[in-house]
Amino acid sequence: MGTADVYVDFARRQARGVSPSYERLAYAVARDDDLLALLDSLPPPTRQPNLLFGVVRLLGGPVDDPAAFHDFTVARWPAVEAQMRRRLTQTNEAGRCAVLLPVLAALPQPLALLEVGASAGLCLYPDRYAYRYDGGPTVGDGEPLLDCATAGLTPPRTRPEVVWRAGLDLSPLDVTDAADVAWLDALIWPEQEHRRARLAAAAAVAAADPPLLVRGDLVDDLPALAASAPSEATLVVFHTAVLYHVPAPRRSVLVDLVRGLPGHWVANEGPDILRHDALPPPPDDTLHNVLALDGRPLAWTRPHGQGMTWFG
């Protein structure tokens, strides 16, 4: 897709019904020749809406008024461009643990979790968060409390037992570093104060018991990190909404690699990013990922863990 098409798709499939500000802004950028020309000077993976909007928010710019956004971004383009070239959309949404929990809780316990593309590692604590499926009983205790709507699923009743947790990332973030937390906050969409509160609660959990976060490549450095997991635990290598950053040939190498590791592989990626045969139709035309265990697709999931539809 061209850059304008990417922004229209973002408005229609991701922001619609979720963030009126970003829906309006994305449509405006798609019609803005000045901004499109500036964006087209960047490498294609760097032109994405979440990255542009997050950088402008980080720099103190407005995202609630398309005209003011245009003026700020054009006037401050050198600073905006510099940030977009050096940063990734490292959205570290702890809410995604709600769609991972049904798989993780059913595996042989205890678990050794290894997240590829871990950002600050907030998804490495599925055993510490509380969950509520379809407004029912709470699973676990503490904060944050993660709500998830489901279809076709009997919700899990227990949390997994995690005895080792590690993450691999090209540029891991530190929840004890104010600048890193500011970037995570900038990536949260304007109206979503519940996600901002969730970030603060999850960051407090991680800061109290920091995970092992390793700076490295998801292919080259994965075997050594996996080998350091305790042998008495079930190794689970997982990733969620990460592989769109990775060129397709490299994704194939990762898939072959992780299939050869002991333990299990949990993927939660877009159906156009990690392809599966014979998927049922998604529930609607909003953006969904596919949750899969060892390459077998299990469910459609919403990007921030707010819902999932289990396959029959």
N, C-alpha and C positions, 0 to 999 in steps of 0.2 A: 504494500500500500504506500501511496505517497504520504507526505507529512500531514497534509490537510485531512486525508482519509483516516490517518491514525488518530487525530484529535476528534473527528466525528465519531469514530468507533468507540473511543474512550467515553465520550459524552453519552452515547446511546446505550452502551453495554455495561459500563462500570459506574459512572456518576449518576445516571438517571435514577431517581427515587432514593438516592443515598446521599448525594451532596449537590444541592441546587447551585451553590456557588461554582463548583468545579464543572458541572454540566454546562452552565451558562458561559463560563470562561473558556472551556474547550471548544464550544461552537464558535465563540468569538475569534479564537486563535485560528481556527480552520478557515475563517474568512479574511484574515488579516495578512495582506501581502507583505507588509514590513516584517512582521514576526516570522512568517513562513520563510522569507529569504534569509533571515538570521539563523533560524533553526536548520535550514538546509546547508549551512556552512559547517555544521557539526557532523561527526560520524553518525550513521543511522541509529545505532543503539542508544545514542545520547540525546536524541530528539524527543524522547517520550514525555507525555504530559506530566506524570507524577514527578519526574526529575525537574522539569522546568518549574512547575508550581511550587515544589518543595524548596528549590533554590531561591526563588523570589521571596517566599515566606521567610527563609533563613536570613536573607539580606534586609528584611524589614519592609518589603514591598507589599502592596495591596493585592488581594486575590478576590475581593468581593465586588469589584467594579471593573469591568473589562477595559473601559477607556483609561482609567488610572493605571491598570496593569500594563497596558500597551505603553503608556508614557514612561512609566518607571523602567520597564524592561529595555526599551529602546535607549533611554538615556543612560542606563547603567549596564549596557550590554557587555562591555569588557569584563566587569566583575561577575555578571551572570554567566558568561561564557566560561570564564576560568573555573568557576565552581562546577558547572555542568561537565566540564572535561575531566575533572578530578574525582567527582563523586559518583556513587552508584545509588540506585533506589533501594537502600538497605532497610526497607520496611520490615521491622521486626515485630510482627503482630502475634502477641501471645494468644490471642483468640483462636488461632489456627490449631492450638492444642486440643480444642473441643472436637475437631473432626479427626484428629489423630488418635484420640483416646480409645475409641472402640477397637482399633487395631492393636494398639500397644497393650491394652489391658488383657487382650486375649492371647498374647504370646507367652511362651514359657518364661516364668519369672525366676530370678531378678533380671533386669535389663541393663545393658551398657549402651547408652545412646551416643551416636556420632552423627552430628548434623553437618551436611555439606551446604555451604553458603549460610553460615550461622549468624552473620551480623553480630549482634551483642549477645547472642545465645539465649534469648528469652524463651524460645520454644524448646529448650532443653530441660524444662521444669514441669512436665505434665503431671508429676507426682506431688507437686506443691500447690497447684491451683485448685480451686473449687469449680464445679460444673453444674449446670442446670439445663436439662434437655426438655424442650416443649413446656416450660414452666412447671415441671414436676419436681420431685425430691432432689435436694442438693447432694451431689456426689463429692465427698471430701469436704474440707473446710479451709478457711483462710481467704486471702485475697491474692489476685483478683478472682471474682466470680464470673465465669464464662458462660454466657447463655447461647444456646444453639437450638434452632428449629430443625426437626428431622422428619423424614418420611421413609417408611419401610424398614425402620431400625428399632430394635429393642435396645434402649440406651444401656451402656455399661453401668454396673453398680459399684465398681471399685476402681481405684487408681492403680497404675503400675508401680512396681517397686524398682527404683532406679538406684544402682550402686556406683555408676560411673557415667560421667557426662562430658563430652568434648565436642568442639566445633572447629570446622575448617573454613577459612574465609580469606579472600585476597587482601581484605582490609578490615580486620575485625574491629568492632567498636567496644568501648569500655564504659559500662554503665556508671562507673565512679568518676568519669571524666565529663565535666559540664558541657564541653563543646560537642562531644559525641551524643550526649542525651539531647542537646538542642537540635541536632540534625534528625534524630529519631522523631522528635516532637514536630519538626517542620514537615515531616512526611505524612503526618496525620491530617486528614481532610478537615476543613474549617469548622463544620457544624458538629463534628464528632467528638464532643467533650467526653463521652463515655470511653472512647478509645484513648484519650489523653489520660484519663484517670487510670485506665487499665495499664497503660505504659508505666505510669509512676509506681503502681503496685507491683507489677512484674519486675521492674528495675530494682525495687527494694529487695525482692526475693533473691535476684541474681547477685546483688551487691553483698548480701549477707553470706552467701556461699558461692563464690565465683566459679564458673565452669572453666575447664581447660580450653582456651581458645588459641588456635594455632594459625599463624599467617602462612598461607600456602595455596597451592593449586589443587583444584578438586580432583584431578586425575593423578598428577605426579606425586602428591604428598598424602593421598588417601591411604595407600597400603600400610605405610609406616605407622600412621596414627591408629588405624584399625588394629594393627598388631599389638598396640600397647593396651588395648582393652583387657580387662580381667577375663581369664579363660572360663571362670565358673559362672559367668553371666552370659545371657543371650545378647549377642551383638546386633544392634539395629542401626543400620545406616539409613538416614532419611533426609529428604529435602522437600521444600514447599515453596512454589512460585519463585524458583531460582534459575531454572535452566534456560529461560528466555534470554538471560545474559550470555549464554554459552553458544558458540557456533555449532550448527547441526552436526558436523563431523566429530566434534569434541564430545557432544552428548552421546553419540554412539559408542565412543571409547569408554566413557564413564559407565554406560549401561553394561557393557561387556565386563568391565572391571568389577563392578559391584556385584554382579551375578556370580563372580568367582570367589567372593569373600564368604567366610563362614557367617552363619546367622541369617538375618532377614534384611530386606530392602523395602522401605516404605517411600513411595513417591506421591506427591500432591502437586501436579503440574497441569497446565493447559493442554487440552486434547490436540492442539496444533503444534505443541512443543514436544510432548512425549506421546507418541501415537500408539493407539490400541485398536485392535480389530473388533468390529461388531459392537460398538457402544450403543446403548439405548439412547433415544433422543433426550436432550437436557430438559429440565422442567420448564424453562422459558428461554428467552433470547438474551438474558443478562449473562455476564461473564461467569463461567464455572470452570473449576479445575476437576481433574479426575484423581481420586484417591486409589492407589493401587498397592498391593502387597506382593512382593516378589514377581512383579510384572503382570499380575492378575488384577484387572480393574474391579473396584468394589462399589464406588459411589461417586456421584457428582457432589462437589463441595463449593460453597461460596468463598470468595477470595479472603475474607477476614475471619472465616470460621463461624459465620453467623447462621449457617444452615448447611444441611447435607441431605441428599436423596440417595438411599441405599438401593443398589440394583437387586432385582428379584432373584 
